[in-house]
Amino acid sequence: MRTLEDYRPALTSMVLDRNGIPIGELYEYRRRMIPLSEVPERVIQAFLAAEDDTFYEHSGVDYLSIARAAWANFRAGGEPRQEGARSPSRW
């Protein structure tokens, strides 16, 4: 399994003129890598609220939500109906 340190997404290529002045960009997806320390705290909180509202209340794996999702998927005949992340909007 790869770690986050190994993650290398396709980034934007900057085109410079002969004086080093940016004159264009080449990209499929306009991405810029920044250190986690530069991500505003509100952005981190927004992602956690949307993805796992109990993130700080479990050890990293929310077993109750995984069991709930597995049960819902089992009842649906094995079709994936729910994810393991817990969010009030998914109940």
mmCIF file as gemmi writes it, N, C-alpha and C atoms, coordinates in Angstrom:
data_model
loop_
_atom_site.group_PDB
_atom_site.id
_atom_site.type_symbol
_atom_site.label_atom_id
_atom_site.label_alt_id
_atom_site.label_comp_id
_atom_site.label_asym_id
_atom_site.label_entity_id
_atom_site.label_seq_id
_atom_site.pdbx_PDB_ins_code
_atom_site.Cartn_x
_atom_site.Cartn_y
_atom_site.Cartn_z
_atom_site.occupancy
_atom_site.B_iso_or_equiv
_atom_site.pdbx_formal_charge
_atom_site.auth_seq_id
_atom_site.auth_asym_id
_atom_site.pdbx_PDB_model_num
ATOM 1 N N . MET Axp A 1 ? 0.836 -1.173 0 1 0 ? 1 A 1
ATOM 2 C CA . MET Axp A 1 ? 0 0 0 1 0 ? 1 A 1
ATOM 3 C C . MET Axp A 1 ? 0.887 1.245 0 1 0 ? 1 A 1
ATOM 4 N N . ARG Axp A 2 ? 0.522 2.193 -0.822 1 0 ? 2 A 1
ATOM 5 C CA . ARG Axp A 2 ? 1.285 3.447 -0.871 1 0 ? 2 A 1
ATOM 6 C C . ARG Axp A 2 ? 0.9 4.338 0.304 1 0 ? 2 A 1
ATOM 7 N N . THR Axp A 3 ? 1.823 5.163 0.708 1 0 ? 3 A 1
ATOM 8 C CA . THR Axp A 3 ? 1.55 6.12 1.782 1 0 ? 3 A 1
ATOM 9 C C . THR Axp A 3 ? 1.296 7.489 1.178 1 0 ? 3 A 1
ATOM 10 N N . LEU Axp A 4 ? 0.797 8.385 2.003 1 0 ? 4 A 1
ATOM 11 C CA . LEU Axp A 4 ? 0.554 9.74 1.525 1 0 ? 4 A 1
ATOM 12 C C . LEU Axp A 4 ? 1.846 10.426 1.084 1 0 ? 4 A 1
ATOM 13 N N . GLU Axp A 5 ? 2.966 10.039 1.693 1 0 ? 5 A 1
ATOM 14 C CA . GLU Axp A 5 ? 4.236 10.629 1.278 1 0 ? 5 A 1
ATOM 15 C C . GLU Axp A 5 ? 4.58 10.261 -0.166 1 0 ? 5 A 1
ATOM 16 N N . ASP Axp A 6 ? 4.055 9.133 -0.657 1 0 ? 6 A 1
ATOM 17 C CA . ASP Axp A 6 ? 4.332 8.68 -2.022 1 0 ? 6 A 1
ATOM 18 C C . ASP Axp A 6 ? 3.389 9.286 -3.055 1 0 ? 6 A 1
ATOM 19 N N . TYR Axp A 7 ? 2.349 9.996 -2.609 1 0 ? 7 A 1
ATOM 20 C CA . TYR Axp A 7 ? 1.335 10.532 -3.519 1 0 ? 7 A 1
ATOM 21 C C . TYR Axp A 7 ? 1.947 11.617 -4.404 1 0 ? 7 A 1
ATOM 22 N N . ARG Axp A 8 ? 1.842 11.429 -5.7 1 0 ? 8 A 1
ATOM 23 C CA . ARG Axp A 8 ? 2.386 12.379 -6.674 1 0 ? 8 A 1
ATOM 24 C C . ARG Axp A 8 ? 1.332 12.664 -7.746 1 0 ? 8 A 1
ATOM 25 N N . PRO Axp A 9 ? 0.417 13.602 -7.47 1 0 ? 9 A 1
ATOM 26 C CA . PRO Axp A 9 ? -0.616 13.903 -8.467 1 0 ? 9 A 1
ATOM 27 C C . PRO Axp A 9 ? -0.028 14.691 -9.631 1 0 ? 9 A 1
ATOM 28 N N . ALA Axp A 10 ? -0.751 14.682 -10.756 1 0 ? 10 A 1
ATOM 29 C CA . ALA Axp A 10 ? -0.344 15.501 -11.9 1 0 ? 10 A 1
ATOM 30 C C . ALA Axp A 10 ? -0.509 16.966 -11.504 1 0 ? 10 A 1
ATOM 31 N N . LEU Axp A 11 ? 0.531 17.736 -11.685 1 0 ? 11 A 1
ATOM 32 C CA . LEU Axp A 11 ? 0.503 19.14 -11.296 1 0 ? 11 A 1
ATOM 33 C C . LEU Axp A 11 ? 0.499 20.042 -12.525 1 0 ? 11 A 1
ATOM 34 N N . THR Axp A 12 ? 0.255 21.316 -12.293 1 0 ? 12 A 1
ATOM 35 C CA . THR Axp A 12 ? 0.283 22.316 -13.346 1 0 ? 12 A 1
ATOM 36 C C . THR Axp A 12 ? 1.727 22.6 -13.73 1 0 ? 12 A 1
ATOM 37 N N . SER Axp A 13 ? 2.007 22.683 -15.03 1 0 ? 13 A 1
ATOM 38 C CA . SER Axp A 13 ? 3.33 23.076 -15.517 1 0 ? 13 A 1
ATOM 39 C C . SER Axp A 13 ? 3.282 24.55 -15.89 1 0 ? 13 A 1
ATOM 40 N N . MET Axp A 14 ? 4.237 25.312 -15.388 1 0 ? 14 A 1
ATOM 41 C CA . MET Axp A 14 ? 4.305 26.737 -15.671 1 0 ? 14 A 1
ATOM 42 C C . MET Axp A 14 ? 5.238 26.957 -16.862 1 0 ? 14 A 1
ATOM 43 N N . VAL Axp A 15 ? 4.796 27.741 -17.838 1 0 ? 15 A 1
ATOM 44 C CA . VAL Axp A 15 ? 5.613 28.098 -19 1 0 ? 15 A 1
ATOM 45 C C . VAL Axp A 15 ? 6.197 29.481 -18.737 1 0 ? 15 A 1
ATOM 46 N N . LEU Axp A 16 ? 7.532 29.575 -18.816 1 0 ? 16 A 1
ATOM 47 C CA . LEU Axp A 16 ? 8.222 30.828 -18.542 1 0 ? 16 A 1
ATOM 48 C C . LEU Axp A 16 ? 8.864 31.371 -19.815 1 0 ? 16 A 1
ATOM 49 N N . ASP Axp A 17 ? 8.975 32.691 -19.891 1 0 ? 17 A 1
ATOM 50 C CA . ASP Axp A 17 ? 9.707 33.266 -21.021 1 0 ? 17 A 1
ATOM 51 C C . ASP Axp A 17 ? 11.2 33.219 -20.7 1 0 ? 17 A 1
ATOM 52 N N . ARG Axp A 18 ? 12.021 33.731 -21.598 1 0 ? 18 A 1
ATOM 53 C CA . ARG Axp A 18 ? 13.477 33.628 -21.403 1 0 ? 18 A 1
ATOM 54 C C . ARG Axp A 18 ? 13.975 34.395 -20.184 1 0 ? 18 A 1
ATOM 55 N N . ASN Axp A 19 ? 13.142 35.291 -19.651 1 0 ? 19 A 1
ATOM 56 C CA . ASN Axp A 19 ? 13.519 36.054 -18.462 1 0 ? 19 A 1
ATOM 57 C C . ASN Axp A 19 ? 12.946 35.449 -17.181 1 0 ? 19 A 1
ATOM 58 N N . GLY Axp A 20 ? 12.296 34.291 -17.305 1 0 ? 20 A 1
ATOM 59 C CA . GLY Axp A 20 ? 11.74 33.626 -16.135 1 0 ? 20 A 1
ATOM 60 C C . GLY Axp A 20 ? 10.377 34.149 -15.716 1 0 ? 20 A 1
ATOM 61 N N . ILE Axp A 21 ? 9.745 34.936 -16.576 1 0 ? 21 A 1
ATOM 62 C CA . ILE Axp A 21 ? 8.425 35.477 -16.272 1 0 ? 21 A 1
ATOM 63 C C . ILE Axp A 21 ? 7.356 34.499 -16.763 1 0 ? 21 A 1
ATOM 64 N N . PRO Axp A 22 ? 6.388 34.135 -15.892 1 0 ? 22 A 1
ATOM 65 C CA . PRO Axp A 22 ? 5.333 33.199 -16.306 1 0 ? 22 A 1
ATOM 66 C C . PRO Axp A 22 ? 4.508 33.775 -17.465 1 0 ? 22 A 1
ATOM 67 N N . ILE Axp A 23 ? 4.327 32.94 -18.504 1 0 ? 23 A 1
ATOM 68 C CA . ILE Axp A 23 ? 3.51 33.376 -19.643 1 0 ? 23 A 1
ATOM 69 C C . ILE Axp A 23 ? 2.358 32.413 -19.928 1 0 ? 23 A 1
ATOM 70 N N . GLY Axp A 24 ? 2.281 31.308 -19.2 1 0 ? 24 A 1
ATOM 71 C CA . GLY Axp A 24 ? 1.201 30.366 -19.419 1 0 ? 24 A 1
ATOM 72 C C . GLY Axp A 24 ? 1.32 29.16 -18.516 1 0 ? 24 A 1
ATOM 73 N N . GLU Axp A 25 ? 0.27 28.341 -18.552 1 0 ? 25 A 1
ATOM 74 C CA . GLU Axp A 25 ? 0.231 27.115 -17.769 1 0 ? 25 A 1
ATOM 75 C C . GLU Axp A 25 ? -0.291 25.975 -18.629 1 0 ? 25 A 1
ATOM 76 N N . LEU Axp A 26 ? 0.203 24.765 -18.378 1 0 ? 26 A 1
ATOM 77 C CA . LEU Axp A 26 ? -0.267 23.558 -19.035 1 0 ? 26 A 1
ATOM 78 C C . LEU Axp A 26 ? -0.765 22.609 -17.95 1 0 ? 26 A 1
ATOM 79 N N . TYR Axp A 27 ? -1.995 22.129 -18.121 1 0 ? 27 A 1
ATOM 80 C CA . TYR Axp A 27 ? -2.532 21.233 -17.094 1 0 ? 27 A 1
ATOM 81 C C . TYR Axp A 27 ? -3.762 20.51 -17.607 1 0 ? 27 A 1
ATOM 82 N N . GLU Axp A 28 ? -3.983 19.334 -17.034 1 0 ? 28 A 1
ATOM 83 C CA . GLU Axp A 28 ? -5.242 18.629 -17.218 1 0 ? 28 A 1
ATOM 84 C C . GLU Axp A 28 ? -6.16 18.999 -16.061 1 0 ? 28 A 1
ATOM 85 N N . TYR Axp A 29 ? -5.581 19.023 -14.857 1 0 ? 29 A 1
ATOM 86 C CA . TYR Axp A 29 ? -6.266 19.48 -13.653 1 0 ? 29 A 1
ATOM 87 C C . TYR Axp A 29 ? -5.393 20.56 -13.044 1 0 ? 29 A 1
ATOM 88 N N . ARG Axp A 30 ? -5.971 21.674 -12.727 1 0 ? 30 A 1
ATOM 89 C CA . ARG Axp A 30 ? -5.188 22.792 -12.194 1 0 ? 30 A 1
ATOM 90 C C . ARG Axp A 30 ? -4.964 22.6 -10.704 1 0 ? 30 A 1
ATOM 91 N N . ARG Axp A 31 ? -3.857 21.926 -10.385 1 0 ? 31 A 1
ATOM 92 C CA . ARG Axp A 31 ? -3.537 21.601 -8.994 1 0 ? 31 A 1
ATOM 93 C C . ARG Axp A 31 ? -2.274 22.316 -8.569 1 0 ? 31 A 1
ATOM 94 N N . ARG Axp A 32 ? -2.258 22.651 -7.294 1 0 ? 32 A 1
ATOM 95 C CA . ARG Axp A 32 ? -1.052 23.187 -6.675 1 0 ? 32 A 1
ATOM 96 C C . ARG Axp A 32 ? -0.899 22.47 -5.337 1 0 ? 32 A 1
ATOM 97 N N . MET Axp A 33 ? 0.27 21.907 -5.101 1 0 ? 33 A 1
ATOM 98 C CA . MET Axp A 33 ? 0.536 21.233 -3.825 1 0 ? 33 A 1
ATOM 99 C C . MET Axp A 33 ? 0.95 22.291 -2.807 1 0 ? 33 A 1
ATOM 100 N N . ILE Axp A 34 ? 0.359 22.195 -1.636 1 0 ? 34 A 1
ATOM 101 C CA . ILE Axp A 34 ? 0.751 23.065 -0.536 1 0 ? 34 A 1
ATOM 102 C C . ILE Axp A 34 ? 0.893 22.196 0.704 1 0 ? 34 A 1
ATOM 103 N N . PRO Axp A 35 ? 1.718 22.624 1.639 1 0 ? 35 A 1
ATOM 104 C CA . PRO Axp A 35 ? 1.845 21.866 2.887 1 0 ? 35 A 1
ATOM 105 C C . PRO Axp A 35 ? 0.543 21.929 3.686 1 0 ? 35 A 1
ATOM 106 N N . LEU Axp A 36 ? 0.267 20.889 4.435 1 0 ? 36 A 1
ATOM 107 C CA . LEU Axp A 36 ? -0.928 20.852 5.256 1 0 ? 36 A 1
ATOM 108 C C . LEU Axp A 36 ? -0.995 22.053 6.19 1 0 ? 36 A 1
ATOM 109 N N . SER Axp A 37 ? 0.149 22.526 6.629 1 0 ? 37 A 1
ATOM 110 C CA . SER Axp A 37 ? 0.187 23.676 7.546 1 0 ? 37 A 1
ATOM 111 C C . SER Axp A 37 ? -0.386 24.942 6.907 1 0 ? 37 A 1
ATOM 112 N N . GLU Axp A 38 ? -0.456 24.992 5.576 1 0 ? 38 A 1
ATOM 113 C CA . GLU Axp A 38 ? -1.003 26.165 4.881 1 0 ? 38 A 1
ATOM 114 C C . GLU Axp A 38 ? -2.494 26.042 4.586 1 0 ? 38 A 1
ATOM 115 N N . VAL Axp A 39 ? -3.09 24.887 4.878 1 0 ? 39 A 1
ATOM 116 C CA . VAL Axp A 39 ? -4.522 24.706 4.667 1 0 ? 39 A 1
ATOM 117 C C . VAL Axp A 39 ? -5.243 25.373 5.835 1 0 ? 39 A 1
ATOM 118 N N . PRO Axp A 40 ? -6.149 26.314 5.561 1 0 ? 40 A 1
ATOM 119 C CA . PRO Axp A 40 ? -6.849 26.982 6.66 1 0 ? 40 A 1
ATOM 120 C C . PRO Axp A 40 ? -7.622 25.982 7.529 1 0 ? 40 A 1
ATOM 121 N N . GLU Axp A 41 ? -7.622 26.23 8.823 1 0 ? 41 A 1
ATOM 122 C CA . GLU Axp A 41 ? -8.305 25.349 9.774 1 0 ? 41 A 1
ATOM 123 C C . GLU Axp A 41 ? -9.776 25.175 9.409 1 0 ? 41 A 1
ATOM 124 N N . ARG Axp A 42 ? -10.419 26.217 8.915 1 0 ? 42 A 1
ATOM 125 C CA . ARG Axp A 42 ? -11.831 26.132 8.526 1 0 ? 42 A 1
ATOM 126 C C . ARG Axp A 42 ? -12.043 25.131 7.384 1 0 ? 42 A 1
ATOM 127 N N . VAL Axp A 43 ? -11.103 25.045 6.468 1 0 ? 43 A 1
ATOM 128 C CA . VAL Axp A 43 ? -11.208 24.095 5.354 1 0 ? 43 A 1
ATOM 129 C C . VAL Axp A 43 ? -11.119 22.67 5.89 1 0 ? 43 A 1
ATOM 130 N N . ILE Axp A 44 ? -10.186 22.431 6.791 1 0 ? 44 A 1
ATOM 131 C CA . ILE Axp A 44 ? -10.048 21.109 7.405 1 0 ? 44 A 1
ATOM 132 C C . ILE Axp A 44 ? -11.326 20.745 8.151 1 0 ? 44 A 1
ATOM 133 N N . GLN Axp A 45 ? -11.865 21.69 8.928 1 0 ? 45 A 1
ATOM 134 C CA . GLN Axp A 45 ? -13.103 21.443 9.666 1 0 ? 45 A 1
ATOM 135 C C . GLN Axp A 45 ? -14.266 21.154 8.721 1 0 ? 45 A 1
ATOM 136 N N . ALA Axp A 46 ? -14.319 21.859 7.589 1 0 ? 46 A 1
ATOM 137 C CA . ALA Axp A 46 ? -15.407 21.637 6.627 1 0 ? 46 A 1
ATOM 138 C C . ALA Axp A 46 ? -15.338 20.233 6.039 1 0 ? 46 A 1
ATOM 139 N N . PHE Axp A 47 ? -14.131 19.774 5.673 1 0 ? 47 A 1
ATOM 140 C CA . PHE Axp A 47 ? -13.983 18.422 5.146 1 0 ? 47 A 1
ATOM 141 C C . PHE Axp A 47 ? -14.382 17.383 6.184 1 0 ? 47 A 1
ATOM 142 N N . LEU Axp A 48 ? -13.941 17.571 7.422 1 0 ? 48 A 1
ATOM 143 C CA . LEU Axp A 48 ? -14.283 16.618 8.467 1 0 ? 48 A 1
ATOM 144 C C . LEU Axp A 48 ? -15.781 16.601 8.732 1 0 ? 48 A 1
ATOM 145 N N . ALA Axp A 49 ? -16.408 17.764 8.734 1 0 ? 49 A 1
ATOM 146 C CA . ALA Axp A 49 ? -17.856 17.833 8.971 1 0 ? 49 A 1
ATOM 147 C C . ALA Axp A 49 ? -18.62 17.118 7.865 1 0 ? 49 A 1
ATOM 148 N N . ALA Axp A 50 ? -18.145 17.25 6.635 1 0 ? 50 A 1
ATOM 149 C CA . ALA Axp A 50 ? -18.839 16.62 5.51 1 0 ? 50 A 1
ATOM 150 C C . ALA Axp A 50 ? -18.574 15.12 5.44 1 0 ? 50 A 1
ATOM 151 N N . GLU Axp A 51 ? -17.389 14.692 5.811 1 0 ? 51 A 1
ATOM 152 C CA . GLU Axp A 51 ? -16.998 13.296 5.631 1 0 ? 51 A 1
ATOM 153 C C . GLU Axp A 51 ? -17.172 12.433 6.873 1 0 ? 51 A 1
ATOM 154 N N . ASP Axp A 52 ? -16.89 12.973 8.048 1 0 ? 52 A 1
ATOM 155 C CA . ASP Axp A 52 ? -16.942 12.16 9.267 1 0 ? 52 A 1
ATOM 156 C C . ASP Axp A 52 ? -17.122 13.08 10.464 1 0 ? 52 A 1
ATOM 157 N N . ASP Axp A 53 ? -18.362 13.31 10.84 1 0 ? 53 A 1
ATOM 158 C CA . ASP Axp A 53 ? -18.649 14.245 11.923 1 0 ? 53 A 1
ATOM 159 C C . ASP Axp A 53 ? -18.195 13.741 13.294 1 0 ? 53 A 1
ATOM 160 N N . THR Axp A 54 ? -17.787 12.495 13.415 1 0 ? 54 A 1
ATOM 161 C CA . THR Axp A 54 ? -17.29 11.96 14.686 1 0 ? 54 A 1
ATOM 162 C C . THR Axp A 54 ? -15.79 11.669 14.626 1 0 ? 54 A 1
ATOM 163 N N . PHE Axp A 55 ? -15.077 12.31 13.731 1 0 ? 55 A 1
ATOM 164 C CA . PHE Axp A 55 ? -13.655 12.042 13.51 1 0 ? 55 A 1
ATOM 165 C C . PHE Axp A 55 ? -12.837 12.09 14.8 1 0 ? 55 A 1
ATOM 166 N N . TYR Axp A 56 ? -13.088 13.08 15.632 1 0 ? 56 A 1
ATOM 167 C CA . TYR Axp A 56 ? -12.303 13.226 16.861 1 0 ? 56 A 1
ATOM 168 C C . TYR Axp A 56 ? -12.831 12.364 18.003 1 0 ? 56 A 1
ATOM 169 N N . GLU Axp A 57 ? -13.873 11.586 17.763 1 0 ? 57 A 1
ATOM 170 C CA . GLU Axp A 57 ? -14.466 10.763 18.81 1 0 ? 57 A 1
ATOM 171 C C . GLU Axp A 57 ? -14.123 9.281 18.676 1 0 ? 57 A 1
ATOM 172 N N . HIS Axp A 58 ? -13.425 8.878 17.628 1 0 ? 58 A 1
ATOM 173 C CA . HIS Axp A 58 ? -13.035 7.473 17.482 1 0 ? 58 A 1
ATOM 174 C C . HIS Axp A 58 ? -11.543 7.384 17.187 1 0 ? 58 A 1
ATOM 175 N N . SER Axp A 59 ? -11.03 6.173 17.114 1 0 ? 59 A 1
ATOM 176 C CA . SER Axp A 59 ? -9.588 5.956 16.993 1 0 ? 59 A 1
ATOM 177 C C . SER Axp A 59 ? -9.066 6.016 15.56 1 0 ? 59 A 1
ATOM 178 N N . GLY Axp A 60 ? -9.872 6.47 14.636 1 0 ? 60 A 1
ATOM 179 C CA . GLY Axp A 60 ? -9.453 6.516 13.237 1 0 ? 60 A 1
ATOM 180 C C . GLY Axp A 60 ? -10.302 5.614 12.372 1 0 ? 60 A 1
ATOM 181 N N . VAL Axp A 61 ? -10.925 4.62 12.986 1 0 ? 61 A 1
ATOM 182 C CA . VAL Axp A 61 ? -11.843 3.729 12.282 1 0 ? 61 A 1
ATOM 183 C C . VAL Axp A 61 ? -13.141 3.712 13.076 1 0 ? 61 A 1
ATOM 184 N N . ASP Axp A 62 ? -14.227 4.104 12.445 1 0 ? 62 A 1
ATOM 185 C CA . ASP Axp A 62 ? -15.531 4.144 13.114 1 0 ? 62 A 1
ATOM 186 C C . ASP Axp A 62 ? -16.239 2.811 12.874 1 0 ? 62 A 1
ATOM 187 N N . TYR Axp A 63 ? -15.979 1.853 13.781 1 0 ? 63 A 1
ATOM 188 C CA . TYR Axp A 63 ? -16.504 0.497 13.615 1 0 ? 63 A 1
ATOM 189 C C . TYR Axp A 63 ? -18.032 0.463 13.619 1 0 ? 63 A 1
ATOM 190 N N . LEU Axp A 64 ? -18.658 1.297 14.427 1 0 ? 64 A 1
ATOM 191 C CA . LEU Axp A 64 ? -20.116 1.329 14.474 1 0 ? 64 A 1
ATOM 192 C C . LEU Axp A 64 ? -20.692 1.751 13.118 1 0 ? 64 A 1
ATOM 193 N N . SER Axp A 65 ? -20.095 2.763 12.493 1 0 ? 65 A 1
ATOM 194 C CA . SER Axp A 65 ? -20.58 3.207 11.184 1 0 ? 65 A 1
ATOM 195 C C . SER Axp A 65 ? -20.316 2.171 10.096 1 0 ? 65 A 1
ATOM 196 N N . ILE Axp A 66 ? -19.189 1.484 10.191 1 0 ? 66 A 1
ATOM 197 C CA . ILE Axp A 66 ? -18.896 0.434 9.212 1 0 ? 66 A 1
ATOM 198 C C . ILE Axp A 66 ? -19.908 -0.695 9.345 1 0 ? 66 A 1
ATOM 199 N N . ALA Axp A 67 ? -20.212 -1.089 10.586 1 0 ? 67 A 1
ATOM 200 C CA . ALA Axp A 67 ? -21.201 -2.147 10.8 1 0 ? 67 A 1
ATOM 201 C C . ALA Axp A 67 ? -22.584 -1.708 10.315 1 0 ? 67 A 1
ATOM 202 N N . ARG Axp A 68 ? -22.959 -0.456 10.589 1 0 ? 68 A 1
ATOM 203 C CA . ARG Axp A 68 ? -24.252 0.061 10.141 1 0 ? 68 A 1
ATOM 204 C C . ARG Axp A 68 ? -24.345 0.046 8.623 1 0 ? 68 A 1
ATOM 205 N N . ALA Axp A 69 ? -23.282 0.49 7.952 1 0 ? 69 A 1
ATOM 206 C CA . ALA Axp A 69 ? -23.274 0.512 6.489 1 0 ? 69 A 1
ATOM 207 C C . ALA Axp A 69 ? -23.293 -0.906 5.925 1 0 ? 69 A 1
ATOM 208 N N . ALA Axp A 70 ? -22.537 -1.818 6.542 1 0 ? 70 A 1
ATOM 209 C CA . ALA Axp A 70 ? -22.524 -3.211 6.079 1 0 ? 70 A 1
ATOM 210 C C . ALA Axp A 70 ? -23.913 -3.829 6.205 1 0 ? 70 A 1
ATOM 211 N N . TRP Axp A 71 ? -24.592 -3.559 7.32 1 0 ? 71 A 1
ATOM 212 C CA . TRP Axp A 71 ? -25.936 -4.092 7.521 1 0 ? 71 A 1
ATOM 213 C C . TRP Axp A 71 ? -26.903 -3.529 6.48 1 0 ? 71 A 1
ATOM 214 N N . ALA Axp A 72 ? -26.829 -2.233 6.229 1 0 ? 72 A 1
ATOM 215 C CA . ALA Axp A 72 ? -27.706 -1.608 5.225 1 0 ? 72 A 1
ATOM 216 C C . ALA Axp A 72 ? -27.432 -2.185 3.841 1 0 ? 72 A 1
ATOM 217 N N . ASN Axp A 73 ? -26.173 -2.408 3.516 1 0 ? 73 A 1
ATOM 218 C CA . ASN Axp A 73 ? -25.814 -2.985 2.217 1 0 ? 73 A 1
ATOM 219 C C . ASN Axp A 73 ? -26.278 -4.441 2.126 1 0 ? 73 A 1
ATOM 220 N N . PHE Axp A 74 ? -26.158 -5.182 3.23 1 0 ? 74 A 1
ATOM 221 C CA . PHE Axp A 74 ? -26.635 -6.567 3.263 1 0 ? 74 A 1
ATOM 222 C C . PHE Axp A 74 ? -28.142 -6.623 3.032 1 0 ? 74 A 1
ATOM 223 N N . ARG Axp A 75 ? -28.871 -5.742 3.713 1 0 ? 75 A 1
ATOM 224 C CA . ARG Axp A 75 ? -30.326 -5.698 3.559 1 0 ? 75 A 1
ATOM 225 C C . ARG Axp A 75 ? -30.729 -5.298 2.148 1 0 ? 75 A 1
ATOM 226 N N . ALA Axp A 76 ? -29.861 -4.592 1.446 1 0 ? 76 A 1
ATOM 227 C CA . ALA Axp A 76 ? -30.154 -4.167 0.072 1 0 ? 76 A 1
ATOM 228 C C . ALA Axp A 76 ? -29.726 -5.234 -0.927 1 0 ? 76 A 1
ATOM 229 N N . GLY Axp A 77 ? -29.479 -6.443 -0.459 1 0 ? 77 A 1
ATOM 230 C CA . GLY Axp A 77 ? -29.102 -7.534 -1.352 1 0 ? 77 A 1
ATOM 231 C C . GLY Axp A 77 ? -27.651 -7.497 -1.778 1 0 ? 77 A 1
ATOM 232 N N . GLY Axp A 78 ? -26.805 -6.872 -0.98 1 0 ? 78 A 1
ATOM 233 C CA . GLY Axp A 78 ? -25.388 -6.807 -1.297 1 0 ? 78 A 1
ATOM 234 C C . GLY Axp A 78 ? -25.01 -5.608 -2.144 1 0 ? 78 A 1
ATOM 235 N N . GLU Axp A 79 ? -25.99 -4.852 -2.569 1 0 ? 79 A 1
ATOM 236 C CA . GLU Axp A 79 ? -25.709 -3.641 -3.349 1 0 ? 79 A 1
ATOM 237 C C . GLU Axp A 79 ? -25.161 -2.564 -2.415 1 0 ? 79 A 1
ATOM 238 N N . PRO Axp A 80 ? -24.093 -1.881 -2.82 1 0 ? 80 A 1
ATOM 239 C CA . PRO Axp A 80 ? -23.557 -0.821 -1.955 1 0 ? 80 A 1
ATOM 240 C C . PRO Axp A 80 ? -24.523 0.355 -1.877 1 0 ? 80 A 1
ATOM 241 N N . ARG Axp A 81 ? -25.093 0.549 -0.714 1 0 ? 81 A 1
ATOM 242 C CA . ARG Axp A 81 ? -26.052 1.631 -0.487 1 0 ? 81 A 1
ATOM 243 C C . ARG Axp A 81 ? -25.503 2.707 0.437 1 0 ? 81 A 1
ATOM 244 N N . GLN Axp A 82 ? -24.583 2.315 1.317 1 0 ? 82 A 1
ATOM 245 C CA . GLN Axp A 82 ? -24.051 3.271 2.279 1 0 ? 82 A 1
ATOM 246 C C . GLN Axp A 82 ? -22.549 3.11 2.382 1 0 ? 82 A 1
ATOM 247 N N . GLU Axp A 83 ? -21.917 4.192 2.803 1 0 ? 83 A 1
ATOM 248 C CA . GLU Axp A 83 ? -20.481 4.18 3.043 1 0 ? 83 A 1
ATOM 249 C C . GLU Axp A 83 ? -20.233 3.959 4.525 1 0 ? 83 A 1
ATOM 250 N N . GLY Axp A 84 ? -18.984 3.712 4.88 1 0 ? 84 A 1
ATOM 251 C CA . GLY Axp A 84 ? -18.648 3.504 6.283 1 0 ? 84 A 1
ATOM 252 C C . GLY Axp A 84 ? -18.547 4.789 7.07 1 0 ? 84 A 1
ATOM 253 N N . ALA Axp A 85 ? -18.363 5.919 6.386 1 0 ? 85 A 1
ATOM 254 C CA . ALA Axp A 85 ? -18.265 7.185 7.105 1 0 ? 85 A 1
ATOM 255 C C . ALA Axp A 85 ? -19.624 7.562 7.66 1 0 ? 85 A 1
ATOM 256 N N . ARG Axp A 86 ? -19.618 8.126 8.824 1 0 ? 86 A 1
ATOM 257 C CA . ARG Axp A 86 ? -20.879 8.468 9.482 1 0 ? 86 A 1
ATOM 258 C C . ARG Axp A 86 ? -21.181 9.94 9.284 1 0 ? 86 A 1
ATOM 259 N N . SER Axp A 87 ? -22.331 10.232 8.825 1 0 ? 87 A 1
ATOM 260 C CA . SER Axp A 87 ? -22.774 11.604 8.656 1 0 ? 87 A 1
ATOM 261 C C . SER Axp A 87 ? -24.272 11.643 8.847 1 0 ? 87 A 1
ATOM 262 N N . PRO Axp A 88 ? -24.809 12.598 9.592 1 0 ? 88 A 1
ATOM 263 C CA . PRO Axp A 88 ? -26.257 12.641 9.827 1 0 ? 88 A 1
ATOM 264 C C . PRO Axp A 88 ? -27.071 12.676 8.546 1 0 ? 88 A 1
ATOM 265 N N . SER Axp A 89 ? -26.528 13.261 7.483 1 0 ? 89 A 1
ATOM 266 C CA . SER Axp A 89 ? -27.279 13.33 6.223 1 0 ? 89 A 1
ATOM 267 C C . SER Axp A 89 ? -27.417 11.973 5.55 1 0 ? 89 A 1
ATOM 268 N N . ARG Axp A 90 ? -26.639 10.983 5.99 1 0 ? 90 A 1
ATOM 269 C CA . ARG Axp A 90 ? -26.693 9.651 5.372 1 0 ? 90 A 1
ATOM 270 C C . ARG Axp A 90 ? -27.526 8.681 6.18 1 0 ? 90 A 1
ATOM 271 N N . TRP Axp A 91 ? -28.148 9.107 7.272 1 0 ? 91 A 1
ATOM 272 C CA . TRP Axp A 91 ? -28.924 8.185 8.121 1 0 ? 91 A 1
ATOM 273 C C . TRP Axp A 91 ? -30.285 7.982 7.567 1 0 ? 91 A 1
